[in-house]
Amino acid sequence: MKITSILYLLLLGPLIGNAQENLDFSGNKTIVSPEINGKQITFRLLAPEAKTVKLQGNWMQTDDLNSGIKDSRGVWSFTNQDLKPDIYTYSFIVDGVKATDPNNAYQVRDVSSVMSMFIVNGPESSNYTVQNVPHGTVAKRWYTSRGLKEDRRLTVYTPPGYEASKEKYPVLYLLHGMGGDEEAWMTLGRASQILDNLIAQGKAKPMIVIMPNGHTSNAAAPGESSKGFYKIDMVTPDIFTGHMEANFNEIIAFTEQNYRVKADAKNRAIAGLSMGGFHSLYISANQPKTFDYIGLFSPAILPPENKKSPIYENLDAKLQVQKNNAYCLYWIAIGKTDFLYKHVAGFRDKLDKMNFSYQYVESEGGHTWSNWRKYLNDFVPQLFK
């Protein structure tokens, strides 16, 4: 047996060294990070030569970084006691250099920042996790935009049972924020988990969800188009040009030609966060007979004064037409400390003076994915009733 084992290792040695180069056969004690016990979270990082290691998490203030405690092995540790159920992201700052957690395989990208992530379980975050329920299908599709003269990518969620059914479904067009792309609602927003769980609970109707790339300067998420690998910028030249809004009908046409959908206003919804909320506002205002359900999550409201487009002109008159068309739901949500709060308050004043009916939700916190996941979780059950 010993000779056989030695020969086996000799034969597999090159494969282990190349195909599994990151495996640790040293026998050292495994470092667990993060270690989650209820609301108490402990983070650990092996960095014996580091002079300082700090923890930066999205639950902290920017200048409120936690300093770690180093043990005799050179493992730095940090403990947080009071995190409520939600999804969190974090990084280590090692001698001034930002780094992900090497002991945590779960990472997520937001614009150009890659962070480690974890979930604190509880009723508030249960819909963000994969449950033992029927699952929908997520596809990456390309459509041809004649207006933008390129093929562009979008993400499509079809509900459980779509492939085996002949049924037609309503559609939610779900838009991301500035710096995001067609992957953002899936990775950061947990859209497929939220939809799967709400549908399984009977709280939401089965629906198709279309998540396009709202930056017309980019055909797809970074590294996923012929543009190749490039530095990711939050502020792209297309912002506030009206190009996304003006060419949005191509996305609707692609959806209705390629999927079994109910192609009328009462079975169409549009919603988005931040820039996507801005897009949703103007797309729905310029097409007042197209969507009966509109969701504005922490939306930008007005373009800068130097940005001109017919899409943004005569908003009051367009809103009046939209009001007269008797939509089903106009839903606005924002956090109390969001930097866009005053802009949304001014927009609500405008709607109030017009007797324009809307539902308003005000949450704690600011311009965060924590809020946008919550808004999606609360908005979707109200659709297509």
LINUR-V288572 format. One record per residue. N is the residue number from 0. SS is DSSP state (alpha for helix, beta for strand, coil for the rest). PHI is phi in degrees with one decimal (999 if undefined). Layout:
# LINUR-V288572
n:N ss:SS phi:PHI
n:N ss:SS phi:PHI
This chain:
# LINUR-V288572
n:0 ss:coil phi:999
n:1 ss:alpha phi:-66.1
n:2 ss:alpha phi:-63.5
n:3 ss:alpha phi:-61.1
n:4 ss:alpha phi:-63.8
n:5 ss:alpha phi:-64.6
n:6 ss:alpha phi:-61.8
n:7 ss:alpha phi:-61.6
n:8 ss:alpha phi:-68.5
n:9 ss:alpha phi:-63.1
n:10 ss:alpha phi:-70.1
n:11 ss:alpha phi:-86.5
n:12 ss:alpha phi:-50.3
n:13 ss:alpha phi:-61.5
n:14 ss:alpha phi:-69.2
n:15 ss:alpha phi:-62.5
n:16 ss:alpha phi:-68.0
n:17 ss:alpha phi:-99.8
n:18 ss:alpha phi:-77.0
n:19 ss:coil phi:-128.3
n:20 ss:coil phi:-65.6
n:21 ss:coil phi:-96.0
n:22 ss:coil phi:-73.5
n:23 ss:coil phi:-110.0
n:24 ss:coil phi:-104.6
n:25 ss:coil phi:-74.3
n:26 ss:coil phi:83.4
n:27 ss:coil phi:-66.6
n:28 ss:coil phi:-62.1
n:29 ss:coil phi:-68.9
n:30 ss:coil phi:-91.7
n:31 ss:coil phi:-101.5
n:32 ss:coil phi:-158.2
n:33 ss:coil phi:-80.1
n:34 ss:beta phi:-104.2
n:35 ss:beta phi:-110.5
n:36 ss:beta phi:-125.2
n:37 ss:coil phi:64.8
n:38 ss:coil phi:-92.9
n:39 ss:beta phi:-94.2
n:40 ss:beta phi:-122.3
n:41 ss:beta phi:-115.4
n:42 ss:beta phi:-109.7
n:43 ss:beta phi:-138.1
n:44 ss:beta phi:-144.9
n:45 ss:beta phi:-83.6
n:46 ss:coil phi:-151.5
n:47 ss:coil phi:-63.4
n:48 ss:coil phi:-92.1
n:49 ss:coil phi:-72.3
n:50 ss:coil phi:-84.4
n:51 ss:coil phi:-139.8
n:52 ss:beta phi:-134.4
n:53 ss:beta phi:-123.0
n:54 ss:beta phi:-108.9
n:55 ss:beta phi:-119.0
n:56 ss:beta phi:-125.3
n:57 ss:coil phi:-73.6
n:58 ss:coil phi:-91.6
n:59 ss:coil phi:-103.0
n:60 ss:coil phi:-72.1
n:61 ss:coil phi:-54.8
n:62 ss:coil phi:-97.8
n:63 ss:coil phi:-110.0
n:64 ss:coil phi:-85.6
n:65 ss:beta phi:-85.9
n:66 ss:beta phi:-89.6
n:67 ss:coil phi:-88.4
n:68 ss:beta phi:-111.7
n:69 ss:beta phi:-101.0
n:70 ss:coil phi:-95.0
n:71 ss:coil phi:-66.7
n:72 ss:coil phi:-85.3
n:73 ss:coil phi:89.9
n:74 ss:beta phi:-93.1
n:75 ss:beta phi:-89.6
n:76 ss:beta phi:-134.2
n:77 ss:beta phi:-140.2
n:78 ss:beta phi:-130.3
n:79 ss:beta phi:-114.1
n:80 ss:coil phi:-105.3
n:81 ss:coil phi:-131.9
n:82 ss:coil phi:-83.7
n:83 ss:coil phi:-78.2
n:84 ss:coil phi:-56.9
n:85 ss:beta phi:-179.9
n:86 ss:beta phi:-100.5
n:87 ss:beta phi:-128.6
n:88 ss:beta phi:-124.4
n:89 ss:beta phi:-158.1
n:90 ss:beta phi:-145.2
n:91 ss:beta phi:-98.8
n:92 ss:beta phi:-112.5
n:93 ss:beta phi:-104.0
n:94 ss:coil phi:48.4
n:95 ss:coil phi:87.1
n:96 ss:beta phi:-105.7
n:97 ss:beta phi:-76.9
n:98 ss:beta phi:-145.5
n:99 ss:coil phi:-78.0
n:100 ss:coil phi:-82.5
n:101 ss:coil phi:-67.8
n:102 ss:coil phi:-96.5
n:103 ss:coil phi:-120.7
n:104 ss:coil phi:-76.7
n:105 ss:coil phi:-94.5
n:106 ss:beta phi:-130.7
n:107 ss:beta phi:-146.1
n:108 ss:beta phi:-107.9
n:109 ss:beta phi:-123.6
n:110 ss:coil phi:58.0
n:111 ss:coil phi:-110.8
n:112 ss:beta phi:-96.2
n:113 ss:beta phi:-106.3
n:114 ss:beta phi:-131.5
n:115 ss:beta phi:-76.1
n:116 ss:beta phi:-138.8
n:117 ss:beta phi:-156.2
n:118 ss:beta phi:-120.5
n:119 ss:beta phi:-94.5
n:120 ss:coil phi:-75.8
n:121 ss:coil phi:166.6
n:122 ss:alpha phi:-55.5
n:123 ss:alpha phi:-70.9
n:124 ss:alpha phi:-109.5
n:125 ss:alpha phi:-62.7
n:126 ss:alpha phi:-75.8
n:127 ss:alpha phi:-89.0
n:128 ss:coil phi:-103.6
n:129 ss:coil phi:-77.2
n:130 ss:coil phi:-103.6
n:131 ss:coil phi:-82.0
n:132 ss:coil phi:-135.4
n:133 ss:coil phi:-59.8
n:134 ss:coil phi:-114.5
n:135 ss:coil phi:-79.7
n:136 ss:beta phi:-111.9
n:137 ss:beta phi:-114.1
n:138 ss:beta phi:-128.2
n:139 ss:beta phi:-102.1
n:140 ss:beta phi:-121.1
n:141 ss:beta phi:-112.1
n:142 ss:beta phi:-128.3
n:143 ss:beta phi:-92.8
n:144 ss:beta phi:-101.7
n:145 ss:coil phi:-70.7
n:146 ss:coil phi:-65.7
n:147 ss:coil phi:-96.6
n:148 ss:coil phi:57.7
n:149 ss:beta phi:-164.8
n:150 ss:beta phi:-85.6
n:151 ss:beta phi:-129.5
n:152 ss:beta phi:-106.1
n:153 ss:beta phi:-139.8
n:154 ss:beta phi:-106.4
n:155 ss:beta phi:-123.9
n:156 ss:beta phi:-105.2
n:157 ss:beta phi:-111.3
n:158 ss:coil phi:-73.2
n:159 ss:coil phi:-54.0
n:160 ss:coil phi:87.5
n:161 ss:coil phi:-58.7
n:162 ss:coil phi:-64.4
n:163 ss:coil phi:-91.2
n:164 ss:coil phi:-107.7
n:165 ss:coil phi:-113.2
n:166 ss:coil phi:-70.5
n:167 ss:coil phi:-98.4
n:168 ss:beta phi:-126.0
n:169 ss:beta phi:-73.3
n:170 ss:beta phi:-129.7
n:171 ss:beta phi:-108.7
n:172 ss:beta phi:-94.1
n:173 ss:beta phi:-115.8
n:174 ss:beta phi:-111.6
n:175 ss:coil phi:-90.5
n:176 ss:coil phi:-98.7
n:177 ss:coil phi:-60.6
n:178 ss:coil phi:86.5
n:179 ss:coil phi:-86.2
n:180 ss:coil phi:-160.8
n:181 ss:coil phi:-69.8
n:182 ss:coil phi:-98.9
n:183 ss:alpha phi:-61.7
n:184 ss:alpha phi:-67.5
n:185 ss:alpha phi:-78.7
n:186 ss:alpha phi:-85.0
n:187 ss:coil phi:-85.6
n:188 ss:coil phi:-89.2
n:189 ss:coil phi:54.7
n:190 ss:alpha phi:-61.2
n:191 ss:alpha phi:-67.6
n:192 ss:alpha phi:-64.8
n:193 ss:alpha phi:-61.3
n:194 ss:alpha phi:-64.9
n:195 ss:alpha phi:-53.7
n:196 ss:alpha phi:-71.4
n:197 ss:alpha phi:-64.4
n:198 ss:alpha phi:-65.9
n:199 ss:alpha phi:-63.8
n:200 ss:coil phi:-79.3
n:201 ss:coil phi:74.7
n:202 ss:coil phi:-88.9
n:203 ss:coil phi:-133.4
n:204 ss:coil phi:-74.0
n:205 ss:coil phi:-57.1
n:206 ss:beta phi:-149.1
n:207 ss:beta phi:-93.4
n:208 ss:beta phi:-121.8
n:209 ss:beta phi:-108.0
n:210 ss:beta phi:-119.7
n:211 ss:beta phi:-83.8
n:212 ss:coil phi:-88.3
n:213 ss:coil phi:-85.4
n:214 ss:coil phi:-97.0
n:215 ss:coil phi:-72.8
n:216 ss:coil phi:-75.6
n:217 ss:coil phi:-123.6
n:218 ss:coil phi:-76.4
n:219 ss:coil phi:-159.7
n:220 ss:coil phi:-58.2
n:221 ss:coil phi:-53.4
n:222 ss:coil phi:81.4
n:223 ss:coil phi:-109.1
n:224 ss:coil phi:-133.0
n:225 ss:coil phi:-67.4
n:226 ss:coil phi:-66.1
n:227 ss:coil phi:80.6
n:228 ss:coil phi:-91.7
n:229 ss:coil phi:-144.8
n:230 ss:coil phi:-67.9
n:231 ss:coil phi:-84.8
n:232 ss:coil phi:-110.4
n:233 ss:coil phi:-73.4
n:234 ss:coil phi:-97.5
n:235 ss:coil phi:-103.7
n:236 ss:coil phi:-63.3
n:237 ss:coil phi:-79.7
n:238 ss:coil phi:-63.0
n:239 ss:coil phi:66.1
n:240 ss:coil phi:-89.6
n:241 ss:coil phi:86.3
n:242 ss:alpha phi:-65.6
n:243 ss:alpha phi:-62.3
n:244 ss:alpha phi:-65.8
n:245 ss:alpha phi:-67.4
n:246 ss:coil phi:-106.7
n:247 ss:alpha phi:-67.5
n:248 ss:alpha phi:-61.4
n:249 ss:alpha phi:-65.7
n:250 ss:alpha phi:-69.8
n:251 ss:alpha phi:-62.7
n:252 ss:alpha phi:-62.2
n:253 ss:alpha phi:-59.6
n:254 ss:alpha phi:-61.9
n:255 ss:alpha phi:-76.1
n:256 ss:alpha phi:-86.1
n:257 ss:alpha phi:-112.8
n:258 ss:coil phi:-132.6
n:259 ss:coil phi:-80.5
n:260 ss:beta phi:-126.5
n:261 ss:coil phi:-87.8
n:262 ss:coil phi:-94.3
n:263 ss:coil phi:-146.6
n:264 ss:alpha phi:-61.0
n:265 ss:alpha phi:-70.7
n:266 ss:alpha phi:-116.2
n:267 ss:beta phi:-123.6
n:268 ss:beta phi:-130.7
n:269 ss:beta phi:-136.5
n:270 ss:beta phi:-153.3
n:271 ss:beta phi:-166.7
n:272 ss:beta phi:-106.4
n:273 ss:coil phi:53.2
n:274 ss:alpha phi:-58.3
n:275 ss:alpha phi:-67.3
n:276 ss:alpha phi:-69.0
n:277 ss:alpha phi:-58.7
n:278 ss:alpha phi:-59.9
n:279 ss:alpha phi:-63.1
n:280 ss:alpha phi:-59.8
n:281 ss:alpha phi:-79.8
n:282 ss:alpha phi:-63.5
n:283 ss:alpha phi:-70.2
n:284 ss:alpha phi:-69.8
n:285 ss:alpha phi:-82.6
n:286 ss:coil phi:-128.9
n:287 ss:coil phi:-68.1
n:288 ss:coil phi:-106.9
n:289 ss:coil phi:-98.5
n:290 ss:coil phi:-125.5
n:291 ss:coil phi:-95.3
n:292 ss:beta phi:-131.0
n:293 ss:beta phi:-130.4
n:294 ss:beta phi:-124.8
n:295 ss:beta phi:-114.2
n:296 ss:beta phi:-100.6
n:297 ss:coil phi:47.0
n:298 ss:coil phi:-79.5
n:299 ss:coil phi:-70.5
n:300 ss:coil phi:-114.0
n:301 ss:coil phi:-115.9
n:302 ss:coil phi:-73.1
n:303 ss:coil phi:-57.7
n:304 ss:coil phi:-61.3
n:305 ss:coil phi:-87.3
n:306 ss:coil phi:-102.4
n:307 ss:coil phi:-115.7
n:308 ss:coil phi:-160.3
n:309 ss:alpha phi:-56.9
n:310 ss:alpha phi:-59.6
n:311 ss:alpha phi:-94.8
n:312 ss:coil phi:-83.6
n:313 ss:coil phi:55.8
n:314 ss:alpha phi:-60.8
n:315 ss:alpha phi:-59.1
n:316 ss:alpha phi:-65.3
n:317 ss:alpha phi:-67.5
n:318 ss:alpha phi:-64.2
n:319 ss:alpha phi:-63.8
n:320 ss:alpha phi:-63.8
n:321 ss:alpha phi:-61.7
n:322 ss:alpha phi:-60.6
n:323 ss:alpha phi:-68.3
n:324 ss:coil phi:-83.9
n:325 ss:coil phi:56.6
n:326 ss:coil phi:-62.9
n:327 ss:coil phi:-90.5
n:328 ss:beta phi:-152.1
n:329 ss:beta phi:-122.5
n:330 ss:beta phi:-119.9
n:331 ss:beta phi:-123.0
n:332 ss:beta phi:-139.8
n:333 ss:beta phi:-159.7
n:334 ss:beta phi:-82.1
n:335 ss:coil phi:-63.9
n:336 ss:coil phi:-107.7
n:337 ss:coil phi:-66.2
n:338 ss:coil phi:-66.8
n:339 ss:coil phi:-95.7
n:340 ss:alpha phi:-56.5
n:341 ss:alpha phi:-66.0
n:342 ss:alpha phi:-65.9
n:343 ss:alpha phi:-68.4
n:344 ss:alpha phi:-62.2
n:345 ss:alpha phi:-65.4
n:346 ss:alpha phi:-65.8
n:347 ss:alpha phi:-64.2
n:348 ss:alpha phi:-60.3
n:349 ss:alpha phi:-60.7
n:350 ss:alpha phi:-64.1
n:351 ss:alpha phi:-62.2
n:352 ss:alpha phi:-66.2
n:353 ss:coil phi:-89.7
n:354 ss:coil phi:55.6
n:355 ss:coil phi:-86.6
n:356 ss:coil phi:-73.8
n:357 ss:coil phi:-155.0
n:358 ss:beta phi:-103.4
n:359 ss:beta phi:-125.4
n:360 ss:beta phi:-123.5
n:361 ss:beta phi:-118.6
n:362 ss:beta phi:-113.1
n:363 ss:coil phi:-74.2
n:364 ss:coil phi:83.3
n:365 ss:coil phi:-123.2
n:366 ss:coil phi:-87.1
n:367 ss:coil phi:-134.7
n:368 ss:alpha phi:-65.3
n:369 ss:alpha phi:-57.9
n:370 ss:alpha phi:-71.8
n:371 ss:alpha phi:-68.4
n:372 ss:alpha phi:-62.9
n:373 ss:alpha phi:-61.4
n:374 ss:alpha phi:-62.4
n:375 ss:alpha phi:-61.9
n:376 ss:alpha phi:-61.6
n:377 ss:alpha phi:-88.4
n:378 ss:alpha phi:-77.6
n:379 ss:alpha phi:-56.8
n:380 ss:alpha phi:-62.6
n:381 ss:alpha phi:-89.4
n:382 ss:coil phi:-86.8
n:383 ss:coil phi:60.2
n:384 ss:coil phi:-82.1
